[in-house]
Every structure is written in C-alpha cells, then in structure tokens.
Amino acid sequence: MTRIEVKPLATSVGAEVFGVDLSGNVSDAAIDAVRQALLDHGVIFFRNQSLDVDAHKRLARQFGEIFIHPNFNTGEGDPEVVNIVRKPGDTHIVGEEWHTDTTMMAEPPMGALLYAIEVPPVGGDTLFSSQTMAYERLSDGMKALIAPLKCVHTDRKVAGPNSPIAKAKRSTKARFDEDWRETRNAHPVVRTHPETGRKCLFVNHSYSIAFEDMTEEESQPLLGWLMEWGHRPEFTCRFRWEKGSLAFWDNRCVKHLALHDVQGYDRIMRRIQIAGERVV
C-alpha cells in the first residue's frame, strides 16, 4: 500500500507531499493519494524530484489529457511544454499578477505541473490563494448578489500586438504577432468544483474584464473588489522554490502569482497543463 505524507503549509491552501518519486512509473494507488491531496489542499508541492520532459508528460497524463496553450504555442518547441524563463534585466515575467491560468478558453485547464530546473538562491517565490475559502468567507448578501452573474474572460491583456506587454522585455515568448486573434468566453463568477462540489470564486486580473451584458466601466467596482478580495493574506500560502521542486495546482479553485523580485539570476521552469472541462 502506498503511503504518502502530507504536511499543510497554511490553514487555507497548500501542502507539501513526501514519500513518492514522480520520475518513474507511479502506481495507481500513489496517483489516487496525490489527487486526494490536491483536492484537499488546492495546491501541493514536491521536493527533490528528477523529471525529464518525458517523465513530466507521463505524470501529467495520469491526471488527464495535456492542454495545448494557444498563446505559448509559437512553433519554437514542443507544444505540450511551456518553458518559463526569467533572465536578468527582464522588465516583465509570466504570471506577475494574480490569475487563474488560461480562463479565456471555453474549457480552461484543470491544473498545471510546474517544475523547477534552475532557481535563484533567493526570490522568485510563487503565491497561491484559495478561491474556495474566498467564496466561503463572503457575506450571505454578497453570495446572493453574485450567484447569477457571469464574467467575460479574454486574453487581450496577455497576448496580441496591442497587449500591455507586447513590447516589454520578457524572455518567455508568447503570441504578440498581427495574426493573433482574441479568445473570449463567459464563465460563472461562482463555479462549482466538479470533484468536490464546493463553490469558489472564478474571476482573475489577467483575464476577467466585465460581467456579461454589462460594460467594463459598470463592472469595475464589484469585479475589482472580488478580484482583490480573492487574495487576502488569510487565503494564501507562499512557496519557496528549490531545484527539483514541483508544484501541482488545481486551476479550478486556486489563483496564483509569480513574484517579480529576482535580481541577477536566471530562473528556468517547465510547465505542463492538464485539460479541463466547461465551467459550471
């Protein structure tokens, strides 16, 4: 019987998992235990793993199909893999504001596996926030107000020639060319997790722009408040990376942010996303 040890990092979200080597043929029992830890804690972390690309893909496929990112699939490498590179002098980085990944898609990814290849001696941490707890801590009145609302999600702020970061110095390349076309979809502001049945907020700074059938200006007071509420300190945890660390987050109920505080060092990560389902 597979026995793993799970140590929570915070009361709201996040746990470190010990006792499993993810580089080989991981048993079904171990995968079940890892999945349960993910559902219990929203994001889980592993230390001292040795994952080449094949092992990384094999692990991802034990949780679902691999998601192909439309804006990082630039034809420069393997479309199933996104290498997130930060170099000294970069003025922008991937994920530098609170976000949920790729929510402009009709079926956003269910999760991501991010592996540390090279990390600085200090800095470059990632913060995570429980959107389940963010929803549960709302007043009954606010829950009733937002229950019927949908929000429009678009990738226009993170891709395309008119994106705020199109001309920024950033080592990780994305689609900023003239042939890029916006992807836009509306999702419930409050989604129900398909495995746990718990409700959570589903709006974020990178992709959410307005409530459906409302203007951006009309939406901003409430939408902006919800997005800021979603990462109050008591909903969060912070992970300090080491070479060989792996983070696995549930993109359906957790937001995250990459700290842009590295000076003078490279930071190289490899990410594989797992396909998800329509938001309900």
Secondary structure, DSSP 8 states (H G I E B T S, - for coil): ----EEEESSSSS-EEEES--TTS---HHHHHHHHHHHHHHSEEEE-S----HHHHHHHHHTTS-EE--TTT--SSS-TT-EEEEE-TT-S--TT-SSB-TTTTSSS--SEEEEEEEE--SS---EEEEEHHHHHHTS-HHHHHHHTT-EEEEESTTTSSTTSTTTTS--SS----STT----EEEEESEEE-TTT--EEE---TTTEEEETTS-HHHHHHHHHHHHHHTT-GGGEEEE---TT-EEEEETTTEEEEE-----SS-EEEEEEEE------
